[in-house]
Amino acid sequence: MTLFSNLVNALNNLPISAKVLTETRIGRGVNSIVKDGIFKDEPINKVALDLVNQWKALVQNQKNKKNDS
């Protein structure tokens, strides 16, 4: 298993908030690796992409809640 696989799996198991995602910008780093295609033929690429999409939705939902207030 690669370091990237280990990191993605660990991140996938962490409870994470929109605030943490915004402050750390970890999603940008993971997404950058996914887009580079380094692991495009490995299953971890889909896991990472799904994780980034979940995080995007989480941040967007938080923004929508703030706008509705």
C-alpha positions in Angstrom: 0.0 0.0 0.0 1.3 3.4 -0.9 1.7 6.4 1.4 -1.1 8.1 -0.5 -3.4 5.1 0.1 -2.6 5.2 3.8 -3.3 9.0 4.0 -6.5 8.8 2.1 -7.8 5.9 4.2 -6.9 7.8 7.4 -8.6 11.0 6.2 -11.6 9.0 5.1 -12.0 7.7 8.7 -11.6 11.1 10.4 -14.5 13.2 11.4 -13.9 16.5 9.6 -15.7 19.8 9.5 -16.1 22.4 6.8 -14.0 24.8 9.0 -11.1 22.4 9.1 -11.3 21.8 5.4 -11.3 25.5 4.7 -8.5 26.3 7.1 -6.2 23.4 6.1 -7.0 23.2 2.4 -6.3 19.5 2.6 -9.0 18.9 -0.1 -6.9 20.9 -2.6 -3.9 18.8 -2.0 -5.7 15.5 -2.3 -7.6 16.8 -5.4 -4.3 17.9 -7.0 -2.9 14.4 -6.6 -6.1 12.8 -8.1 -6.0 15.2 -11.0 -2.3 14.6 -11.7 -3.3 11.0 -12.5 -0.4 9.4 -10.6 -2.7 6.7 -9.2 -5.3 6.8 -12.0 -5.2 3.0 -12.5 -5.5 2.2 -8.8 -8.7 1.8 -6.8 -7.4 4.4 -4.3 -7.9 7.1 -6.9 -11.7 6.6 -6.8 -11.7 6.6 -3.0 -9.8 9.9 -3.0 -12.0 11.4 -5.6 -15.1 10.4 -3.7 -13.6 11.8 -0.5 -12.9 15.2 -2.2 -16.5 15.3 -3.6 -17.9 14.6 -0.1 -15.7 17.4 1.3 -16.9 19.8 -1.5 -20.5 19.0 -0.6 -19.8 19.5 3.1 -18.2 23.0 2.5 -21.0 24.0 0.1 -23.7 22.9 2.6 -22.0 25.0 5.2 -21.9 28.0 2.9 -25.5 27.6 2.1 -26.5 27.5 5.8 -24.6 30.7 6.4 -26.3 32.4 3.4 -29.7 31.3 4.6 -29.1 32.9 8.1 
